[in-house]
């Protein structure tokens, strides 16, 4: 390594501290390393690039931007930090050990299911209870909720809208920069709650929605698979989910669980008040 004067910082700490200095592609790499240190410590540059949706040359340039000679030196720093974290939580790790879901020679199908299982566990461990409580409280009291998500995230925005409307909460979805969608954003005020969904690099429309909400003093919640996501940095509250997958698309198993748990949290605040409405829905 050629880094100087940074020995007091872990790799994750240095990435967080210098995050705004990086290019957009380098930020994708940094986000992935911070949220998946255990994988970055043992993946090749090519594997890391694929998971971060970028190129192996970007991974190498990112390592050099941090002051390393190349990727192997960055990986060694990731391994050192990972090993220290495991040593510090040895008892906890041992208590969480369980038999593997599938044999060592997993099929691709089994590997994808195993990744979903791991993502749900990882999300449950990393999600902040205070952030969840704050998000549930905001949703339950909001006069109007705008859920913003594009492409695949539009489905989850729409699904959360469906769950919340069953509780008689006023919700709208913005899934594209259409005239109707922009009109909904234009009606954001200080009584609106904006929830932005993002996977990887957030869509400009979602960033725009959260920035507009901040400008108009509306409350905001980010649901993102990167703790350093621009949307997460802008929002009042952040709900993280893990989306790692060996497949050609991100895993959304943990996001689906998070959305359903969030809606159930709102329901549980006043179960008796919602019971008749939900019973009527089930009888349809």
Long-range contacts (C-beta under 8 A, 24 or more apart in sequence): 1-67, 1-68, 1-69, 1-73, 1-76, 1-77, 2-67, 2-68, 2-69, 2-73, 3-66, 3-67, 3-68, 4-67, 6-67, 10-77, 10-81, 10-84, 11-37, 11-66, 11-74, 11-77, 11-78, 11-80, 11-81, 12-37, 12-81, 14-66, 15-66, 15-228, 16-228, 18-66, 19-228, 21-65, 22-62, 22-65, 24-201, 25-54, 25-55, 25-58, 26-58, 26-61, 26-62, 26-65, 27-201, 27-228, 28-52, 28-53, 28-54, 28-58, 28-200, 28-201, 29-54, 29-58, 29-59, 29-62, 30-62, 30-228, 31-200, 31-226, 31-227, 31-228, 31-229, 32-226, 33-78, 34-226, 34-227, 34-228, 35-225, 35-226, 35-227, 35-228, 35-240, 35-242, 36-242, 36-244, 37-78, 37-81, 37-82, 37-85, 38-82, 39-244, 40-75, 40-78, 41-75, 41-78, 41-79, 41-81, 41-82, 42-75, 42-79, 45-71, 51-244, 53-200, 53-201, 108-246, 108-247, 111-246, 112-245, 112-246, 112-247, 112-251, 115-244, 115-245, 115-246, 115-247, 115-251, 116-245, 116-251, 116-253, 116-254, 117-253, 118-242, 118-244, 119-241, 119-242, 119-243, 119-244, 119-245, 119-251, 119-253, 119-254, 120-242, 120-253, 120-254, 120-257, 122-242, 122-244, 122-254, 123-240, 123-241, 123-242, 123-254, 123-257, 123-258, 126-240, 126-242, 127-239, 127-240, 127-241, 127-258, 128-238, 128-240, 131-237, 131-238, 131-239, 132-239, 132-262, 132-265, 134-236, 134-237, 135-221, 135-237, 135-239, 135-262, 136-262, 136-265, 136-266, 136-269, 137-269, 138-193, 138-219, 138-221, 138-237, 139-164, 139-169, 139-193, 139-195, 139-221, 139-262, 139-266, 140-169, 140-266, 140-269, 140-270, 142-169, 142-170, 142-191, 142-192, 142-193, 142-219, 143-170, 143-191, 143-192, 144-170, 144-171, 144-172, 144-187, 144-191, 144-192, 144-193, 145-169, 145-170, 145-171, 145-172, 145-192, 145-193, 145-194, 145-195, 146-171, 146-172, 146-173, 146-174, 146-184, 146-185, 146-188, 146-192, 146-193, 146-194, 146-195, 146-209, 146-213, 147-171, 147-172, 147-173, 147-174, 147-195, 147-197, 148-173, 148-174, 148-175, 148-185, 148-194, 148-195, 148-196, 148-197, 148-205, 148-206, 148-209, 148-210, 149-173, 149-175, 149-196, 149-197, 149-198, 149-203, 149-206, 150-175, 150-176, 150-203, 150-205, 150-206, 151-203, 152-199, 152-249, 152-250, 152-252, 153-197, 153-198, 153-199, 153-203, 153-206, 156-197, 156-223, 156-252, 156-255, 156-256, 156-259, 157-195, 157-197, 159-256, 159-259, 160-195, 160-259, 160-262, 160-263, 163-259, 163-260, 163-263, 164-263, 164-266, 166-277, 166-278, 166-281, 167-263, 167-266, 167-267, 167-274, 167-277, 167-278, 168-274, 168-277, 169-266, 174-205, 174-209, 176-205, 177-205, 181-205, 185-209, 185-212, 188-212, 188-213, 188-216, 188-218, 189-216, 189-218, 190-216, 190-217, 190-218, 191-218, 192-216, 192-218, 192-219, 193-218, 193-219, 193-220, 193-221, 194-218, 194-219, 194-220, 194-221, 195-220, 195-221, 195-222, 195-223, 196-220, 196-221, 196-222, 196-223, 196-224, 196-231, 196-235, 197-223, 197-224, 198-222, 198-223, 198-224, 198-225, 198-226, 198-229, 198-231, 198-232, 199-224, 199-225, 199-243, 199-250, 199-252, 199-255, 200-225, 200-226, 200-250, 201-229, 202-229, 202-230, 202-231, 206-231, 207-231, 207-234, 210-234, 210-235, 223-255, 223-258, 223-259, 225-250, 225-255
